[in-house]
Amino acid sequence: MLGTILLLLALAKPVCPSPVGAASRRAEALKRLLEVFGMEDPPPPPAHFKQPPQYMVDLFNTVANADGVTKNPDILEGNTVRSFLDKTHGEKMRFLFVLSSVAKNEKILTAELHLFRLWPRATDGPKRHHFCQVSVYQVLEKSEPDAPEGKKLLAARLVSLQGSGWEVFAITQAVRDWTEDESSNRGLLVTVQGLGGSPLDPPPLQFASGRDHHESKKPMLVLFTDDGRRGASLPVAGFPGGSHMPRHGFLMPKLIGPRSTRSLDRLQPCQRHPLSVDFEEIGWSGWIISPRGYNAYHCRGSCPFPLGENMRPTNHATVQSIINALKLSEGVSSPCCVPDKLYSINLLYFDDDENVVLKQYDDMVAGSCGCH
């Protein structure tokens, strides 16, 4: 008898959600979110404070607004821009960039060498030249880069000896070679010559090196790539309100008042509602530079018969609404309130090697909602 009473008391005791279960759900949700952003694990935050290259910050601000939403989808070539700083830290005209973070499935569209041109040295006597020839070579033989067979010309042009600023050289083919065969990456060699190809000693033109100059002037390699990830065409299944949308607290909107979501949906027509994604709350603020978060929005509300033009219905949704209202067929529900326009967002972040990456992700923000 006592055993029966204890059993009944145990069954009657209210069961609280398991902290382990909640932690497991959060971990699974974060894992799925990483998959959306094309990652297996979040990159670790830089060991020390690092200032991202100004070029990458300016590019982000050109491509996206403060929330990361793309201003114009045609500005960016491909969907990824990677920046790499020189790893030689010494030799002034030799440069080496480690490209191990470039994924095998990324297509190299354009590769640029960015060098900061320093103010020319003061020279004695009258200035006889206003320009010099700058050549960029791919190093083929590391031990003998100056030999004719030890290097391959990638780019050459005349550069002014007046003023200072960034010079950009296209070296796409060399980078494609390096990504196909990592062992072939023996670096780059830059030479400065007179107009007729004559040597200039000392060269009147110098570029900032990775060791002797400010972080903002360090030599940099910039890759414009495409990883092939593209968004699905609308209408999109599994968006907010669908059966496949994860309902974890850090992504779902907070409702005010005691009424349930479904009762609100019956009262309100299909429309767009805020859906805040806070990277600091998720725990990603250490490696994401910009934005700090964004408004993804979500669609909620009813699609009652008859569907008005303000609900932006498709022809299929209109027919489905009529069939549902007239009960002409069993099991036919009313149309669903889903996004009918989606926008991409951009993230500026540090990768596993502390390189700064700008990446564009399709179909991340609900631009408008309709009955589909």
Disulfide bonds with the S-S distance in Angstrom:
Cys270-Cys337 2.12
Cys299-Cys369 2.00
Cys303-Cys371 2.16
